[in-house]
């Protein structure tokens, strides 16, 4: 099965709707000074089953390289990324769709 890379930028949003496997997430594109806090849900909104618990990333340590987190979790409804930051960020979800 193909893995799709889907990006949510700067604000919370739906990354995917439907069943699948969340392989990993890449957090990058920060401004280097505003930390990023994110939570990923098995839903199309910011509630319900948590796929990735609240995680804060130190933007100054990221630089332009970003950080990749291995997840390896199945989801039933979709993937919603809740993002809190005063700056910029790109969160890319590597997702394998499943029937």
C-alpha positions in Angstrom: 0.0 0.0 0.0 1.1 3.5 -0.7 2.1 6.0 2.0 0.7 9.5 1.6 2.5 12.5 3.1 -0.1 15.1 4.0 0.8 18.5 5.6 -1.0 20.7 7.9 0.6 24.2 8.2 0.5 26.8 11.0 -3.0 26.0 12.3 -5.0 23.0 13.6 -6.6 20.9 10.9 -7.7 17.6 9.5 -4.9 15.6 8.0 -6.9 12.7 6.8 -10.5 11.3 6.9 -11.1 7.5 7.0 -9.3 4.4 8.2 -5.6 4.0 8.1 -2.2 3.7 9.7 -0.3 6.7 10.9 3.4 5.7 10.4 5.1 8.9 11.5 4.9 12.7 11.8 7.5 15.3 10.7 7.4 18.6 12.5 9.4 21.3 10.7 9.2 24.7 9.0 9.3 26.5 12.3 10.4 30.1 12.7 13.1 28.9 15.2 11.8 30.9 18.1 8.2 29.9 18.9 7.7 26.4 20.4 5.1 24.1 18.9 2.6 22.1 21.0 0.6 19.4 19.2 -1.9 16.6 19.8 -3.1 14.2 17.2 -6.6 12.6 17.4 -8.3 9.7 15.8 -11.1 12.0 14.6 -12.0 14.8 12.1 -12.0 17.3 15.0 -9.9 18.0 18.1 -11.6 15.5 20.4 -12.0 11.8 21.0 -9.3 9.1 21.0 -5.8 10.5 21.2 -3.3 9.1 18.7 -0.3 11.2 19.9 -0.5 12.7 23.4 0.2 16.4 23.7 3.9 17.0 22.7 5.8 20.2 22.9 8.7 20.7 20.5 11.5 23.3 21.2 11.5 25.3 18.0 15.0 26.8 18.7 16.5 23.3 18.8 14.8 22.3 15.5 16.3 24.9 13.3 15.5 24.1 9.7 16.0 20.4 10.1 12.8 19.5 11.9 12.1 16.4 14.0 10.4 13.1 13.0 8.4 11.0 15.4 7.6 7.4 14.8 4.0 6.6 15.6 2.8 3.3 14.1 -0.8 3.6 15.2 -4.0 2.5 13.5 -7.0 4.9 13.3 -10.6 4.4 12.4 -12.1 7.9 11.8 -9.2 10.1 10.6 -6.3 12.1 11.8 -6.8 15.6 13.2 -3.7 17.7 14.2 -4.2 20.2 17.0 -1.4 22.8 16.8 -0.6 25.6 19.2 2.2 28.0 18.3 2.7 31.8 17.9 4.9 31.2 14.9 5.0 29.0 11.8 5.1 25.2 11.6 4.5 22.4 9.1 3.3 19.1 10.4 3.4 16.3 7.9 1.6 13.0 8.6 2.8 9.8 6.8 -0.4 7.9 6.4 -1.3 4.5 4.8 -4.9 4.3 3.8 -6.9 1.2 4.8 -10.3 -0.1 3.9 
